[in-house]
Amino acid sequence: MTEETPSSRRRFLKLAGGATAAAMFLGALPRRVWAALPHLTQANNATAKALHYVDDETQAPAPHTPGQRCDGCVHYQGKPGEAWGPCAIFPGYDVNAKGWCAGFQAKS
C-alpha cells in the first residue's frame, strides 16, 4: 500500500477549493446570463398545447378575458418591460409577456 505524499494532498485541496469557488461564483450569476431560453410554442411543448398557450392574448380562446396577459400572471417571472420571460408553468422556456394560457392567475 502506498501513502499519499503531502504534496498530493495539497494539490487536491487546491483543486477542490478552486472548483468550489468557481461553482459558487457561477451559481451566483443571474439565470439570464447563462443563455436565452427557447421561446414557447404549442409546437415545441405539449403542456403549452394542453393549456392553449398563445403568444398574443387577443387571439386566446375561451375562458380568456381581455387584459389577461402573461406579464400580469403570478407564474410569470420575467422583468417588467421585457418582451419574453420565464414562467413557472413552463420551465425551460420563455413565454411572451403579451401571451396567455389557461393557467393564468392574476397577480394580487
ZADO-1210 file (C-alpha; in nm, 4 decimals, padded with zeros to 6 digits):
<atoms>
<atom x="00.0000" y="00.0000" z="00.0000" code="MET" pos="1"/>
<atom x="00.1259" y="00.3453" z="-00.0885" code="THR" pos="2"/>
<atom x="00.0802" y="00.6502" z="00.1292" code="GLU" pos="3"/>
<atom x="-00.0149" y="00.9814" z="-00.0275" code="GLU" pos="4"/>
<atom x="00.2549" y="01.2402" z="-00.0061" code="THR" pos="5"/>
<atom x="00.1776" y="01.5796" z="00.1486" code="PRO" pos="6"/>
<atom x="00.2150" y="01.7461" z="-00.1933" code="SER" pos="7"/>
<atom x="-00.0611" y="01.5262" z="-00.3400" code="SER" pos="8"/>
<atom x="-00.2961" y="01.6285" z="-00.0614" code="ARG" pos="9"/>
<atom x="-00.2105" y="01.9950" z="-00.1042" code="ARG" pos="10"/>
<atom x="-00.2706" y="01.9710" z="-00.4771" code="ARG" pos="11"/>
<atom x="-00.6059" y="01.8003" z="-00.4198" code="PHE" pos="12"/>
<atom x="-00.7135" y="02.0631" z="-00.1653" code="LEU" pos="13"/>
<atom x="-00.6155" y="02.3458" z="-00.4016" code="LYS" pos="14"/>
<atom x="-00.8141" y="02.1901" z="-00.6862" code="LEU" pos="15"/>
<atom x="-01.1148" y="02.1196" z="-00.4647" code="ALA" pos="16"/>
<atom x="-01.1098" y="02.4729" z="-00.3245" code="GLY" pos="17"/>
<atom x="-01.0817" y="02.6255" z="-00.6708" code="GLY" pos="18"/>
<atom x="-01.3648" y="02.4130" z="-00.8046" code="ALA" pos="19"/>
<atom x="-01.5846" y="02.5078" z="-00.5089" code="THR" pos="20"/>
<atom x="-01.5117" y="02.8777" z="-00.5554" code="ALA" pos="21"/>
<atom x="-01.5863" y="02.8550" z="-00.9283" code="ALA" pos="22"/>
<atom x="-01.9142" y="02.6726" z="-00.8655" code="ALA" pos="23"/>
<atom x="-02.0209" y="02.9339" z="-00.6097" code="MET" pos="24"/>
<atom x="-01.9355" y="03.2186" z="-00.8485" code="PHE" pos="25"/>
<atom x="-02.1188" y="03.0649" z="-01.1431" code="LEU" pos="26"/>
<atom x="-02.4178" y="02.9781" z="-00.9257" code="GLY" pos="27"/>
<atom x="-02.4437" y="03.3403" z="-00.8147" code="ALA" pos="28"/>
<atom x="-02.4779" y="03.4694" z="-01.1718" code="LEU" pos="29"/>
<atom x="-02.8297" y="03.5583" z="-01.2807" code="PRO" pos="30"/>
<atom x="-03.0046" y="03.2873" z="-01.4788" code="ARG" pos="31"/>
<atom x="-03.0332" y="03.5130" z="-01.7838" code="ARG" pos="32"/>
<atom x="-02.6532" y="03.5373" z="-01.8158" code="VAL" pos="33"/>
<atom x="-02.6215" y="03.1685" z="-01.8995" code="TRP" pos="34"/>
<atom x="-02.8195" y="03.1626" z="-02.2215" code="ALA" pos="35"/>
<atom x="-03.1515" y="03.2737" z="-02.3595" code="ALA" pos="36"/>
<atom x="-03.4224" y="03.0129" z="-02.3208" code="LEU" pos="37"/>
<atom x="-03.6144" y="02.8941" z="-02.6272" code="PRO" pos="38"/>
<atom x="-03.9452" y="03.0684" z="-02.6890" code="HIS" pos="39"/>
<atom x="-04.2501" y="02.8635" z="-02.6016" code="LEU" pos="40"/>
<atom x="-04.4883" y="02.7494" z="-02.8746" code="THR" pos="41"/>
<atom x="-04.7604" y="02.4876" z="-02.8888" code="GLN" pos="42"/>
<atom x="-04.5446" y="02.3009" z="-03.1389" code="ALA" pos="43"/>
<atom x="-04.2485" y="02.2561" z="-02.9013" code="ASN" pos="44"/>
<atom x="-04.4328" y="02.1865" z="-02.5740" code="ASN" pos="45"/>
<atom x="-04.7237" y="01.9526" z="-02.5014" code="ALA" pos="46"/>
<atom x="-04.8189" y="02.1450" z="-02.1853" code="THR" pos="47"/>
<atom x="-04.8484" y="02.4646" z="-02.3909" code="ALA" pos="48"/>
<atom x="-05.0843" y="02.2863" z="-02.6278" code="LYS" pos="49"/>
<atom x="-05.2921" y="02.1450" z="-02.3405" code="ALA" pos="50"/>
<atom x="-05.3195" y="02.4891" z="-02.1757" code="LEU" pos="51"/>
<atom x="-05.3974" y="02.6621" z="-02.5096" code="HIS" pos="52"/>
<atom x="-05.0918" y="02.8907" z="-02.4856" code="TYR" pos="53"/>
<atom x="-05.0814" y="03.1732" z="-02.7410" code="VAL" pos="54"/>
<atom x="-04.8194" y="03.4470" z="-02.7944" code="ASP" pos="55"/>
<atom x="-05.0902" y="03.7120" z="-02.8338" code="ASP" pos="56"/>
<atom x="-05.3615" y="03.7244" z="-02.5682" code="GLU" pos="57"/>
<atom x="-05.6036" y="03.8855" z="-02.8142" code="THR" pos="58"/>
<atom x="-05.6040" y="03.5524" z="-03.0044" code="GLN" pos="59"/>
<atom x="-05.6746" y="03.3437" z="-02.6918" code="ALA" pos="60"/>
<atom x="-05.9761" y="03.1096" z="-02.6812" code="PRO" pos="61"/>
<atom x="-06.2362" y="03.0976" z="-02.4012" code="ALA" pos="62"/>
<atom x="-06.2178" y="03.1153" z="-02.0961" code="PRO" pos="63"/>
<atom x="-05.9850" y="03.4099" z="-02.1672" code="HIS" pos="64"/>
<atom x="-06.0912" y="03.7548" z="-02.0529" code="THR" pos="65"/>
<atom x="-05.9427" y="04.0612" z="-02.2272" code="PRO" pos="66"/>
<atom x="-05.6477" y="04.2025" z="-02.0354" code="GLY" pos="67"/>
<atom x="-05.5252" y="03.8677" z="-01.9050" code="GLN" pos="68"/>
<atom x="-05.1622" y="03.8612" z="-02.0154" code="ARG" pos="69"/>
<atom x="-04.8642" y="03.6589" z="-01.9014" code="CYS" pos="70"/>
<atom x="-04.6959" y="03.9658" z="-01.7531" code="ASP" pos="71"/>
<atom x="-04.9961" y="04.0048" z="-01.5191" code="GLY" pos="72"/>
<atom x="-04.9874" y="03.6416" z="-01.4015" code="CYS" pos="73"/>
<atom x="-04.8399" y="03.5137" z="-01.0742" code="VAL" pos="74"/>
<atom x="-04.6466" y="03.2453" z="-01.2643" code="HIS" pos="75"/>
<atom x="-04.4627" y="03.4920" z="-01.4902" code="TYR" pos="76"/>
<atom x="-04.1078" y="03.5549" z="-01.3681" code="GLN" pos="77"/>
<atom x="-03.9820" y="03.7998" z="-01.6307" code="GLY" pos="78"/>
<atom x="-03.8786" y="04.1549" z="-01.5531" code="LYS" pos="79"/>
<atom x="-04.1226" y="04.4398" z="-01.6226" code="PRO" pos="80"/>
<atom x="-04.0806" y="04.5726" z="-01.9749" code="GLY" pos="81"/>
<atom x="-03.9161" y="04.2588" z="-02.1164" code="GLU" pos="82"/>
<atom x="-04.0875" y="04.1077" z="-02.4207" code="ALA" pos="83"/>
<atom x="-04.0151" y="03.7480" z="-02.3091" code="TRP" pos="84"/>
<atom x="-03.9560" y="03.5911" z="-01.9697" code="GLY" pos="85"/>
<atom x="-03.9597" y="03.2624" z="-01.7802" code="PRO" pos="86"/>
<atom x="-04.2786" y="03.1086" z="-01.6422" code="CYS" pos="87"/>
<atom x="-04.3182" y="02.8629" z="-01.3551" code="ALA" pos="88"/>
<atom x="-04.5705" y="02.6608" z="-01.5568" code="ILE" pos="89"/>
<atom x="-04.3287" y="02.6125" z="-01.8476" code="PHE" pos="90"/>
<atom x="-03.9796" y="02.5546" z="-01.7038" code="PRO" pos="91"/>
<atom x="-03.7020" y="02.5764" z="-01.9595" code="GLY" pos="92"/>
<atom x="-03.8925" y="02.8131" z="-02.1893" code="TYR" pos="93"/>
<atom x="-03.9522" y="03.1864" z="-02.2159" code="ASP" pos="94"/>
<atom x="-04.3113" y="03.2963" z="-02.2690" code="VAL" pos="95"/>
<atom x="-04.4289" y="03.6117" z="-02.4433" code="ASN" pos="96"/>
<atom x="-04.5199" y="03.8832" z="-02.1918" code="ALA" pos="97"/>
<atom x="-04.8270" y="03.9560" z="-02.4077" code="LYS" pos="98"/>
<atom x="-04.9212" y="03.5880" z="-02.4227" code="GLY" pos="99"/>
<atom x="-05.1875" y="03.3878" z="-02.2402" code="TRP" pos="100"/>
<atom x="-05.2605" y="03.0304" z="-02.1261" code="CYS" pos="101"/>
<atom x="-05.5401" y="02.8591" z="-01.9345" code="ALA" pos="102"/>
<atom x="-05.3148" y="02.8524" z="-01.6247" code="GLY" pos="103"/>
<atom x="-05.3464" y="03.2310" z="-01.5872" code="PHE" pos="104"/>
<atom x="-05.3857" y="03.3578" z="-01.2299" code="GLN" pos="105"/>
<atom x="-05.3883" y="03.7332" z="-01.1751" code="ALA" pos="106"/>
<atom x="-05.1270" y="03.8904" z="-00.9505" code="LYS" pos="107"/>
<atom x="-05.2739" y="04.0373" z="-00.6362" code="SER" pos="108"/>
</atoms>
